[in-house]
Amino acid sequence: KLVASSTPSTVETRLRRKDGALIDVEVNVSNFYLEDTQYVYASYRDIGDRKQAEEKIWSLAYFDPLTALPNRRLLLDRLGQALISSDRSQEYGAMMILDLDNFKALNDTQGHDVGDRLLIEVARLVAACVRKEDTVARLGGDEYVVLIENLGRNEISASNQAEQIAEKIRETLNRACLTTSDGQIYQSTASIGMTLFLGQSDSTDDLLKQADVALYQAKGAGRDAIRFFDTTMQQLIEGRLLMEAALRRGLEQGEFRLFYQPQMDHGQNLTGAEALLRWLPPDSAPVSPMEFIPLAEETGLIIPIGLWVMQTACTQLDEWSNNPATRHLKLAINVSARQFRQPDFVEQLREILDHSGANPTLLKLELTESVVLENVEDV
């Protein structure tokens, strides 16, 4: 009589074959009695393909496929664990964001295969600059994150150690060269923004934001630089974001005005005018062009603002044409480099002239020397 002594159990294990190779197997074990004698029955099933598929899925979920570095998901998990560990030990840690300078130009001119080679090489070099227990991750594009723990309980000492590591990374990348397909030597530089953390006073998102603010300052300092985060930086960035929002709102709500500065000849005869752009928010003091023009250039808002300037200036020229005293006046407007390089710039200007009825010969477009000299034939 056959009697089962227990329900079958299943385990996964790794066995070595006769040829020495290791294989993953699933083992089903059953105990039973036959005429008062206990027997154990085991069946084995090779699950190597399933295990490989699981490992591949896990790798895709947590690692960057190009550089094999941890991706953003795994970085955030390790950063969260680092904050918990720092809270227990009361030791400082540091996080730095590294961004390659002028990487887009290399990608655009040499192709993505060359760019990928550089990204792989940078990953190798950065990982070689830190300890095995530290984390080097790739956020995406040409941005990397370095997470360093256990820098001691003294803030000054921790910041000095972190800066030494960042400087080592910067110098290592400066010495590294990449030969492109056409034989050119490309030397990579990097901008690095960094921040310290202690315990769980800051969230993972806050720390990433702080390091990113410091990175922005490093790039603003001329690139190939290292900057630490501080509260002053944060205030500057937040002020910039507020001004950008106000600039967009001002454009939508018609807060800009053109003032016309007379231009005279040697005989003090009025020959024309130069249009001066002014921002006049209704609820605050006028904003200097020295403040909002660079921001408009950087954010791309200079394009719709420049379009509004052209439309307003051409409308003014048409109005002047109705008065014998002003119909001869020329009007000069400044055109930004970013606006001038738009593919439809000429077409837009033609449409504005046609719509306004302004005399094209009375409109002067003023360009900076850099715009003209950069590509004379296209200009």
C-alpha positions, 0 to 999 in steps of 0.5 A: 500500500502506497501512503504519502507522508507529506505534501510535495515541496519545491526548491530552487538550487544550483547544481554542478554537472559532471563537466563542471558547469553550474546549472540552475534547477527546480527540485520537486521532492516528495516523501512516501511509504511503501509497505512500511518503507520510506522513500524520497522521490525527487525530480529535477527541471532545468530553469536556466533560461528562466533565470537568465530572463529574470536576471535580464529583466532585473538588470534592465530595471536597475542598470543603464544598458549602455554603461552598466552603471546603476540607473536613476531607480537604483540610485534613488534606492541607494540614496535612501539607504544612505540617508538612513545609514547617515542618520544612524552613524551621524556621519556626513555623506556627499552627492555630486552630479557630473555633466560633460561639457559640450557633449551635444556638439560631439554627438552632433558632429561625430555621431552617436556611436562616438558619443556612446564610446565617450559615455562608456569611457567616462563611466569607467574613469569615474568609477575608478576614482571612487571606492568600491562601496561608493555608487556611480550612476548614470541619470541619462544623457551625459549626466552621472551621479556619484554617491559617497558615504562615511565621510566622518562627523566633521562637516569641514573635513567631509566637504574637503574629502568630497572636494578632493574626490571631485577634483580627482574626477575632474582631472582624470577626465581632463587627461582622458582623450578620445580619437574620433573616426576622422582622427581628431582628438577629443578631450572631455571636460566636466562640470560638477555640482555637489552637496553634503547630507547628514541624516534624513533632514533632506529628502532624496529629491531635495538633494538631487535638486541641490546638486543640480543647482550647484551644477548650474553654477559650475557651468555658469562659471565657465564649465570644467569647474566644481561648485558646492551647493549653498542656500544663496545659490538656491535663492538665486535659482528660485529668484530666476524661476520667479522672474521667468514665470513673471516674464511669461506672464508679462508677455501674455498680458502686454506688459512690454513697451517700446520707447523711441530714442531719437537719432539726429544727424550733424545738423541736429535734424531728426533722421530716425529712432532706435526702439528701446524695449522696456518691461513695466509690470503694473504691480512693481517697479520697471525691470531693467533690460540688463536683468530680463534680456539675458534670461529671455535669451536663455529660456527662449522667450526672446523669440516671441518677445523679438517677434512682438518687437518687430510687429510693434515697430512695423506698426509704428512705422506705418503710423509715422508714414501718415504724417509728413513730419515723420514719414521719412524716419527710419526705425532701428530694432535690435535682433537677438542672435537666437531670434535671427537664427530661427529658420523662419526669421526672414519669412516672419519678417516679410509677413509682418511687413506685408501685414503692417504696410510698413516701408521695408527701407525704413526698418533697420535690423541691428545685429551684434558683431558675433552674429555676423562674424560667426557665419558670414555667408548664411547671414 
